[in-house]
């Protein structure tokens, strides 16, 4: 009887070990930069002929997927990158934000893909349709006037005529046409013996590039209007070009 008991314990241990050998862990890290330096919220930043600061920078990432040929392994359906609450010190800005994905199938992948924003199916749903631990359950990131989640928020102040950083600017993007997809073309090895990671840096100054110049925040300081997509399209397209990875 004891031998039978030990046999089942041994088989269970072997099965558990076998399962662990089939998976590994993966970390996706996001860092925020401005002009090549770690971005700290509310610090004065040189822009064009005036200074700005940034007090809010966050965005949804969705359909986070490892790619291997025609094979796709989804790491998560949705996550939320929130520099606003993380980058309150230089140390936190340098560390960035980690997303840890466990029990990822082992293998050598060709890269990683994710979208900035919310996929159309989920974007057509209301926050109360999601569990409380889902980032889409946050009603503060849903705008009923758009029938859409706010995909990304950028906000801060610029230096006005009084010489202080007292004038407000903000840009909110949303609606299905503003969904954009970013691909990391990099070999990613998932191995059970060690964790794998990719670090993505987001250069915020690039977000405001308008052709060969920079967008005039002072003249066009506020846009959260889905009927006026041109400035918002510029910004969401710049999200893709703002990313570098290692």
N, C-alpha and C positions, 0 to 999 in steps of 0.2 A: 504493500500500500504506500509505504514511504517512497519507494523507488518510483512509483507512478506519479506521486506528487512532485518529486524532484524533476522528473522528466518534463512535466508540463511547465514547471518554473523555468527550466533550461530552454525549452522551446519558445516560451514567451520572451525570454531575454534575447535569444537569437533573432526572433522576429523584430523586436524593438531595435536592435542593433542594425539589422538589415534595412529597416525603414530610415534610420538616421543616415545610413550610408548613401541613401538615394536622394537626400536633400541637403541643402546648405543654406546659409544666411546671406542676405544682401542688404546693403545700406545705400540709400540715396541721400546725399547731402546737398543742401542749397545754401549758398552764401550771397549776400547783397554787397555790391560795390558801388562807389560813385567816383568817377575819374580814376579808377584803378585802386582806390583805397577802400577798406571796409566801411560800409555805410552805418553810421550811428544816427538814430532818430533824433531830430530836432537840432542837429549841428548845422551851422551855417555852411553853405556850399556855394562855390563860385559857379555861376551859370553863364550868362552872356555878359551884358553890361550891368547886371544886377545879381544879387545873391538870392538863393532860395534855401529852404530846408524841406525835409521830408518827414512827415509824422505818421504817414500811413502807407504801407505797401503790402498788399496781400493778394493772393490769387488761388483759384482752384486748379489742381492738376487732375486729369481724369484718364481712364483707360491706360494705366501705367503698366507697360508690357515689355517683357524681354522677347527678343526676336532671334530666331535661328532658322534661316532659310524661310520656308513657308510656315514653320511652326511658331506659334505665339503662346507665351506663358504670361497670363495676367498676374501681376503682383498685387494690384488694388484697383478697384473701380473708381475711387475718388479719394483725394487727400487735399489738404488745405495748407498752403505755404503762407505763414503769417510772420513777416519780418517786423511788423508793427509792434508786436508784443515781445519779440525776441531780441531785437537789436537796440537795446537800451544802454549798452556799454560796449566799449571796444572789444573786450574779451568775448562777449556773447556774439558780436558781429564776426569776429575771427573764427569762432567755433562753427557758426552756421546752424542750420536746422537739419536734424537727422530723421529720416523715415526708415524704419527697420522692417524688413520683410523676411519672415522665417519660413523654413521648410520649402524652399524653392528647389525644384527639380535640378539635379546636378547636370552639368554639361558646359560646353563652350558656346556662348551666344555671340551673335554678330553685332548686337547693339541693344539699345533701349529706346522706347517710344512713349510719349505721353502728350496729351493735349492740354492747352491752356484754356480753361473754361469747363463747362459741363456738357456732357454728351446730350444730344437732342432728346432722347427718350426720358432721361432723368430731368432735363431742363423743362419738360412739359408737366412735371409733377410739383406739388406743393411741399413745403418743409414738413408739414404734419404727416406726410406719407412715409417718412423715414424714421428709423430708430434714433433715440437721443444721442447715441455715440457716433452717428453718421454726420460728417461735416455738412451735409445738405439739410440737416434738421434745423440749422440756424436761420431763423426767420429774418434776422438782421441782414442777411446776405441775399434776400429775395426781394424783388421789387415787383409788386403786383401790376403797376402801371406798364411794365414791360412784358408781363407774363414770362418772366425770365429771372434766373439767378444773376447776381452781379458777378461776372467772371473774375474781374480784377479791380482793385481799388488803388489809386494813387492820389495822395493828397499832401498838402504842406502849405507853406507860406512863402511869399516873396517880399523883397524889400521895396516898400512903397515910397511915396514922396516924403513921408515923415522920417525916412532914414532907418526905420525899424522893419524887422520881418513880421509885418502886421497884416499884410494882405493875403487873403486865402485863395488857393487854387486847388482844384480837384478834378479828376477824371475817373469815371466809372464805365467799364465796358460790360456788355451783356448782349443777349439774343444770339440765336444760332449762327447767323452769318459771321459773327466775330470769333467763332471757335477756330483755334489754330493748333497745329500739331508740330511737335519738335522731335527730331530723331538724333540720338547719340550713336554715331558710327564708331564703335569701339568694341574690341573683343572683351567680353565679360565672362570670366570663368567662375562657375558656381561649384565649390568643392566642399565636402562635408568637414574637412580638416581645418579650414580657415574661412573667415568672413571675406566677402567681396564687397567692393564699394565703387561708386562713381560720385564725384563732387562736381556740382554745377554752380558756376558763378554767374550772377546776373548783374550786368553793368547798367545801372539806372540812368546814367547820362545818355546812353544810346537810345533809351525809350523816347527821348524828345527830339531825335534827329528827324529833320524834315528836308529830304533831298540832301544838298550839300551844306545846309544850315541847321539851326535849331529852332524848334517851334517857339513862337512868342507867347510865353505863359502870361505875361503882363496884359497882352491884348485879348487873349482868349483863355481866360483863367478857369473857366468852369464848363464842363461838358459831361452830362449824363443823359443825353437826349438821343434815343435810338433812331430818330428821324433825321439826325445830323451826324451821319456815320463817318464822314471823311476824316475828322481828327482822331476819332476812336479807331478807325481802321489803320491809320498811321501808327498809333501806339501799339495795337495788337500785333501788327506786322513787325514792329521793332522788338517786341518781346522775343521773337524767334532769333533775331540777330543779336540780341543782348546776351544770349547764353554762350558761355564757353564751358568746356568740361575737361576733366582729367581723372 
